[in-house]
Amino acid sequence: MTDHSHIGIADGKPILRRKLVIHGKHGSGVAVEATVKKGPITNLGLTQDKNTLRLIAHRGRTVAGQILQIGDTQTHVDTGMDPAAFMNAWFGLIPQHHWSMSVGDNLEQYRKVANLLGLPFDIVGETH
């Protein structure tokens, strides 16, 4: 099983959980359960319209909260927006199913990458 968590971003000690079913697939294994360090984060998504790839970003903060004990990396994020407004804005840009969450405010680095690659860059929750 591939797990996308990293001990360097964990808030506290990660927990290993035995899983009998992994993402709906038969087989068993061990999964890493953790939350992300509290503080600023940057989400980065990728999408594609009919002409080009696009990067989508958002700044937020991880906050304390209970997580499901299911053997995945999870964390609560304060988006700085009403939850429904955030979901409508983020998913209105049609990101792919998975996106990344980085620790820290990395928006400007992502903007530079988009610029170097010649990709459109959308920011959710901020005027730009």
C-alpha positions as CSV (number, residue, x, y, z in Angstrom):
1,M,0.0,0.0,0.0
2,T,1.2,3.5,-0.8
3,D,0.6,6.1,1.9
4,H,1.0,9.7,1.1
5,S,1.7,10.9,4.7
6,H,5.1,12.0,5.9
7,I,6.3,12.0,9.5
8,G,7.8,15.5,8.9
9,I,4.3,17.1,8.5
10,A,2.7,15.1,11.3
11,D,1.3,16.8,14.4
12,G,2.6,14.4,17.0
13,K,3.4,10.7,16.6
14,P,1.6,9.0,13.7
15,I,-0.3,5.8,14.5
16,L,0.0,2.5,12.5
17,R,-3.4,0.9,12.0
18,R,-4.1,-2.6,10.6
19,K,-6.5,-2.5,7.7
20,L,-8.4,-5.5,6.4
21,V,-9.7,-3.5,3.3
22,I,-7.6,-0.8,1.8
23,H,-9.6,1.9,-0.2
24,G,-12.2,-0.7,-1.0
25,K,-9.8,-3.3,-2.4
26,H,-9.3,-6.8,-1.0
27,G,-6.2,-7.4,1.0
28,S,-4.8,-6.2,4.2
29,G,-1.9,-4.1,5.4
30,V,-0.9,-1.3,7.6
31,A,-1.8,2.4,7.2
32,V,-0.4,5.5,8.8
33,E,-2.9,7.7,10.6
34,A,-1.9,11.3,11.5
35,T,-2.9,14.9,11.5
36,V,-1.0,17.7,9.9
37,K,0.9,20.2,12.1
38,K,-1.2,23.1,13.2
39,G,-0.7,26.4,11.4
40,P,-0.6,27.7,7.8
41,I,-1.0,25.4,4.9
42,T,-1.3,25.7,1.1
43,N,-3.5,23.5,-1.0
44,L,-2.4,22.9,-4.6
45,G,-4.6,21.3,-7.2
46,L,-4.2,20.6,-10.9
47,T,-6.9,20.6,-13.6
48,Q,-7.2,20.8,-17.3
49,D,-9.6,22.7,-19.5
50,K,-9.8,22.0,-23.3
51,N,-6.7,24.0,-24.0
52,T,-4.3,23.7,-21.1
53,L,-3.4,22.5,-17.6
54,R,-4.2,24.9,-14.7
55,L,-2.9,25.1,-11.2
56,I,-5.4,25.9,-8.4
57,A,-4.2,27.1,-4.9
58,H,-5.7,28.1,-1.6
59,R,-4.2,29.3,1.7
60,G,-5.7,28.0,5.0
61,R,-4.8,27.0,8.5
62,T,-4.9,23.6,10.1
63,V,-6.8,23.5,13.4
64,A,-7.4,21.1,16.2
65,G,-10.3,18.6,15.9
66,Q,-11.1,14.9,16.2
67,I,-10.4,12.7,13.2
68,L,-11.8,9.4,12.2
69,Q,-9.7,6.4,13.3
70,I,-9.4,4.9,9.8
71,G,-5.7,4.8,9.2
72,D,-5.4,7.9,6.9
73,T,-3.7,11.3,7.2
74,Q,-6.5,13.7,8.0
75,T,-6.7,17.2,9.4
76,H,-9.3,20.0,9.9
77,V,-8.6,23.1,7.8
78,D,-10.0,26.6,8.4
79,T,-10.4,27.9,4.9
80,G,-11.1,31.4,6.0
81,M,-14.4,31.1,4.2
82,D,-17.9,29.8,4.8
83,P,-17.5,26.0,4.1
84,A,-20.2,25.9,1.4
85,A,-18.6,29.0,-0.3
86,F,-15.2,27.4,-0.2
87,M,-16.5,24.1,-1.6
88,N,-18.4,25.9,-4.4
89,A,-15.3,28.0,-5.3
90,W,-12.8,25.1,-5.1
91,F,-14.8,22.6,-7.0
92,G,-16.1,25.2,-9.4
93,L,-12.6,25.2,-10.8
94,I,-12.9,21.4,-11.4
95,P,-9.8,20.1,-9.7
96,Q,-8.8,16.5,-10.0
97,H,-9.8,14.0,-7.3
98,H,-6.5,14.4,-5.4
99,W,-4.6,17.5,-4.5
100,S,-1.6,18.3,-2.3
101,M,-1.5,20.1,1.1
102,S,1.9,21.6,2.0
103,V,2.9,22.9,5.4
104,G,3.4,26.7,5.4
105,D,2.4,29.6,3.1
106,N,3.7,28.4,-0.2
107,L,1.3,30.3,-2.5
108,E,4.0,32.6,-4.0
109,Q,6.3,29.6,-4.8
110,Y,3.4,27.9,-6.6
111,R,2.6,31.1,-8.5
112,K,6.2,31.2,-9.7
113,V,6.1,27.6,-10.8
114,A,2.9,28.3,-12.8
115,N,4.5,31.3,-14.3
116,L,7.7,29.4,-15.3
117,L,5.5,26.6,-16.8
118,G,3.2,29.1,-18.6
119,L,0.2,27.7,-16.8
120,P,-2.9,29.6,-15.6
121,F,-3.0,30.0,-11.8
122,D,-6.2,30.3,-9.9
123,I,-6.4,31.2,-6.2
124,V,-9.5,30.3,-4.2
125,G,-10.6,32.7,-1.5
126,E,-8.5,35.7,-2.5
127,T,-8.7,38.5,-5.0
128,H,-5.8,38.5,-7.3
